[in-house]
Amino acid sequence: METSTVKQLVRSHDASDMRIVIKSFGLPAITAASALAGTALACLVFIITSCLDLALFAGMLVSLIPIAYAYRVVALYDSEVEARAPEFFYDLSEQVGASGSIVKALKRVSRHEYGAISDEVSRMLSEVEDEGYDIAFALRSMALRAKNGYIDRSVSIMVEALTTSSNLESILKVIAAEGRLAQSLKKERKAGISSSIFVIYFTAVIFLAVTMLCLTSFMHLSSEMRLASGADDVITRDAVMPYYVLSVSVALCTGLTIGEMRDARIYGGAMDAALLLLLTFLAYELVIFPGYNMLGAFGI
């Protein structure tokens, strides 16, 4: 076996283990733990540096990154399952029609490759043949391990069909068709809202740019007025801090809104919120807090 193949298998195994851990805890629990860790870090940074802006940035970034990573691991797995599972159920229906036995059909389709659920198919077959479990129990066990909405619905229908219907082949075809339709609608939905997401990003950037323009111009004008009146030129970070908090709040809410629109889950916007938060932090640290006069740069 080539070295690259071995590395791919190791990475796949590590990703599978991480997914199992994440799904066992659940995204709400991971979100709560990340928020606590971020709050603790923010307090520590503020105690050490006395910089509220740095503390707020560090705390929120540490809170968002684990959520974004956890969601991505789960979302990639769910996406692959929902893309390949309909193919599995359709092949299973064909084999059930040919053999008349779901166990024989499962044995035949286990030789095929179905991406993320191939291991689950092999495990189901092992539970039925080697451990003596009935097929309904093996299906429920697979659903518990996968923790995927489409798999849960499909397994519920299959288990009911095993006890109340003799036409399992047709039911499996309906399950496969439902999965394919859901995938098609999901792709259309994402394509339809991509322009809206771009507009939201663009609006957030424009808001930040206008804020930078107004604040730097105001700071420069205020400084000139103080010098003209003979007062000390005292423009501190504290004077701008309320606007910084507002901008950070806008970045966070915008990112989470993008996640809700694109993925129908607020967790999907954690990475978007982190990117907008980083952009906001850099804008304030490099332009606003130093007090660069943006209008002056254009000769105004």
C-alpha positions in Angstrom: 0.0 0.0 0.0 1.4 3.4 -1.0 2.3 5.9 1.7 -0.3 8.5 0.4 -3.1 5.9 0.7 -2.0 5.0 4.3 -2.1 8.7 5.2 -5.6 9.1 3.7 -6.8 6.2 5.7 -5.3 7.6 8.9 -6.9 11.0 8.3 -10.2 9.4 7.5 -10.1 7.4 10.7 -9.1 10.5 12.8 -12.0 12.5 11.2 -14.4 9.6 12.0 -13.3 9.5 15.6 -13.6 13.3 15.9 -17.1 13.2 14.4 -18.2 10.5 16.8 -17.0 12.6 19.7 -18.7 15.8 18.4 -22.0 14.0 17.7 -21.9 12.3 21.1 -21.6 15.7 22.9 -23.8 17.6 20.5 -23.3 21.1 19.0 -25.2 22.9 21.8 -22.9 21.5 24.5 -19.8 22.3 22.4 -21.2 25.8 21.9 -21.6 26.3 25.7 -18.1 24.9 26.4 -16.6 27.2 23.8 -18.5 30.2 25.2 -17.2 29.5 28.7 -13.6 29.0 27.4 -13.9 32.3 25.4 -15.2 34.2 28.4 -12.4 32.9 30.6 -9.8 33.9 28.0 -11.3 37.3 27.6 -11.1 37.9 31.3 -7.5 36.7 31.4 -6.4 38.9 28.5 -8.2 41.9 30.0 -6.4 41.4 33.4 -3.0 41.1 31.7 -3.3 43.9 29.1 -6.2 46.1 30.3 -7.3 46.3 26.7 -11.0 45.7 26.3 -10.8 45.5 22.5 -8.2 42.8 22.5 -9.9 40.9 25.3 -13.3 41.0 23.4 -11.7 39.9 20.2 -9.7 37.0 21.7 -12.7 35.8 23.7 -15.1 35.8 20.8 -12.6 34.3 18.4 -11.9 31.4 20.7 -15.6 30.9 21.2 -16.3 30.8 17.5 -13.5 28.7 16.0 -14.3 25.4 17.9 -18.0 25.8 16.9 -17.0 26.4 13.3 -14.7 23.3 13.3 -17.3 21.1 15.0 -20.0 22.1 12.6 -17.8 21.6 9.6 -16.9 18.1 10.7 -20.6 17.2 11.2 -21.8 19.0 8.1 -19.3 17.3 5.8 -20.3 13.9 7.1 -24.0 14.6 6.9 -23.6 16.0 3.4 -21.8 12.9 2.2 -24.4 10.6 3.9 -27.3 12.4 2.3 -25.6 12.3 -1.1 -24.7 8.6 -1.0 -27.5 7.1 1.1 -30.2 7.4 -1.6 -27.9 5.4 -3.9 -27.5 2.7 -1.1 -31.3 2.5 -0.6 -32.0 2.2 -4.3 -29.4 -0.6 -4.7 -30.8 -2.3 -1.7 -34.3 -2.2 -3.2 -33.0 -3.7 -6.4 -31.3 -6.5 -4.5 -34.4 -7.1 -2.4 -36.5 -7.5 -5.5 -34.0 -9.9 -7.0 -33.4 -12.1 -3.8 -36.5 -11.5 -1.8 -34.5 -11.3 1.4 -33.2 -8.0 2.9 -30.3 -9.9 4.6 -29.1 -11.3 1.3 -29.6 -7.9 -0.4 -27.6 -6.3 2.4 -24.8 -8.8 1.8 -24.7 -8.0 -1.9 -24.7 -4.2 -1.6 -22.0 -4.3 1.1 -19.5 -5.0 -1.6 -20.2 -1.6 -3.2 -18.7 1.7 -2.1 -21.1 4.2 -0.5 -18.7 6.7 1.0 -19.3 7.6 4.6 -22.0 5.0 5.1 -20.0 2.0 3.7 -18.7 1.2 7.2 -22.2 1.3 8.6 -23.4 -1.1 5.9 -20.6 -3.5 6.8 -21.3 -3.1 10.5 -25.0 -3.8 10.0 -24.2 -7.0 8.1 -21.8 -8.1 10.9 -24.4 -7.4 13.6 -27.0 -9.5 11.7 -24.8 -12.4 10.6 -22.1 -12.6 13.3 -23.9 -11.4 16.4 -27.3 -12.6 15.6 -29.2 -9.4 15.9 -32.4 -8.9 13.8 -32.3 -6.5 10.9 -34.6 -4.0 12.7 -32.2 -3.7 15.6 -29.2 -3.3 13.3 -31.0 -0.5 11.4 -31.9 1.3 14.6 -28.3 1.0 15.8 -27.1 2.5 12.5 -29.5 5.4 12.9 -28.3 6.1 16.5 -24.6 6.1 15.3 -25.2 8.3 12.2 -27.5 10.8 14.0 -28.6 12.1 10.6 -32.2 13.3 9.9 -32.5 11.5 6.5 -31.2 8.2 8.0 -33.5 8.5 11.0 -36.6 9.0 8.7 -35.5 6.2 6.4 -34.8 3.7 9.1 -38.2 4.5 10.8 -40.0 3.8 7.6 -38.0 0.6 6.9 -38.6 -0.8 10.4 -42.3 -0.2 10.0 -42.3 -1.8 6.6 -40.5 -4.9 7.9 -43.4 -5.6 10.2 -46.5 -4.3 8.3 -45.7 -4.4 4.6 -44.6 -7.1 2.2 -43.6 -4.7 -0.5 -40.2 -3.5 0.9 -38.7 -3.0 -2.5 -41.2 -0.2 -3.5 -40.8 1.4 -0.1 -37.0 1.4 -0.4 -37.4 3.0 -3.9 -39.6 5.7 -2.4 -37.0 6.4 0.4 -34.3 6.7 -2.3 -36.4 9.1 -4.4 -37.2 11.2 -1.3 -33.4 11.5 -0.6 -32.6 12.5 -4.1 -35.4 15.1 -4.2 -34.2 16.6 -0.9 -30.6 16.8 -2.3 -31.9 18.5 -5.5 -33.9 21.0 -3.5 -31.0 21.7 -1.2 -28.7 22.5 -4.1 -31.3 24.8 -5.7 -31.8 26.6 -2.4 -28.0 27.2 -1.9 -27.7 28.4 -5.5 -30.6 30.8 -5.0 -29.3 32.4 -1.8 -25.7 32.7 -2.9 -26.3 36.2 -4.3 -28.1 37.2 -1.1 -25.1 36.0 1.0 -22.8 38.1 -1.2 -25.0 41.2 -0.6 -24.9 40.6 3.2 -21.1 40.4 3.2 -20.8 43.4 1.0 -23.2 45.4 3.2 -21.1 44.4 6.3 -18.0 45.6 4.6 -19.6 48.9 3.6 -20.9 49.4 7.1 -17.4 48.9 8.5 -15.9 51.3 5.9 -18.4 54.0 6.6 -17.8 53.6 10.4 -14.0 53.9 9.8 -14.6 57.0 7.7 -16.8 58.7 10.2 -14.8 57.9 13.3 -11.4 58.8 11.8 -12.8 62.1 10.5 -14.5 62.8 13.8 -11.4 62.1 15.7 -9.3 64.4 13.5 -11.9 67.2 13.7 -12.1 66.8 17.5 -8.4 66.9 17.8 -8.2 70.2 15.8 -10.9 71.8 17.9 -9.1 70.9 21.1 -5.8 72.3 19.8 -7.6 75.5 18.7 -9.2 76.0 22.1 -5.9 75.4 23.9 -7.0 72.1 25.5 -4.9 69.0 25.6 -5.2 66.7 22.6 -6.7 63.7 24.4 -8.4 61.2 22.1 -8.3 57.8 23.8 -9.4 54.3 22.8 -12.1 54.6 25.5 -13.9 57.3 23.4 -14.1 54.9 20.4 -14.8 51.7 22.4 -18.7 51.9 22.3 -18.4 52.0 18.5 -16.0 49.0 18.6 -18.5 47.0 20.6 -21.3 47.9 18.2 -19.2 46.9 15.2 -18.3 43.6 16.8 -21.9 42.9 17.6 -22.8 43.6 13.9 -20.1 41.3 12.7 -21.3 38.5 15.0 -25.0 38.9 14.1 -24.2 39.2 10.4 -22.2 36.0 10.4 -24.8 34.0 12.3 -27.5 35.2 10.0 -25.5 34.1 7.0 -25.2 30.6 8.6 -29.0 30.5 9.2 -29.7 31.4 5.6 -27.2 29.2 3.9 -27.3 26.1 6.1 -30.6 26.5 7.9 -28.5 26.3 11.1 -27.1 29.1 13.1 -23.9 27.1 13.8 -23.1 27.2 10.1 -22.4 31.0 10.5 -19.6 30.6 13.1 -16.8 30.8 10.5 -18.5 33.7 8.7 -18.8 35.5 12.1 -15.1 34.8 12.9 -14.0 36.2 9.5 -16.1 39.4 9.9 -14.9 39.7 13.5 -11.2 39.5 12.3 -11.9 42.1 9.7 -13.5 44.4 12.2 -10.6 44.0 14.7 -8.0 44.7 12.0 -9.9 47.8 10.8 -10.0 49.3 14.3 -6.5 48.3 15.3 -4.8 49.5 12.1 -7.0 52.5 11.2 -9.4 53.8 13.8 -7.6 53.5 17.1 -4.4 55.0 15.6 -6.6 57.9 14.4 -5.7 58.0 10.7 -7.6 60.7 8.9 -9.2 58.9 5.9 -10.7 62.1 4.5 -7.3 63.8 4.7 -5.9 61.0 2.7 -8.2 62.1 -0.2 -7.3 65.8 0.4 -10.7 66.6 2.0 
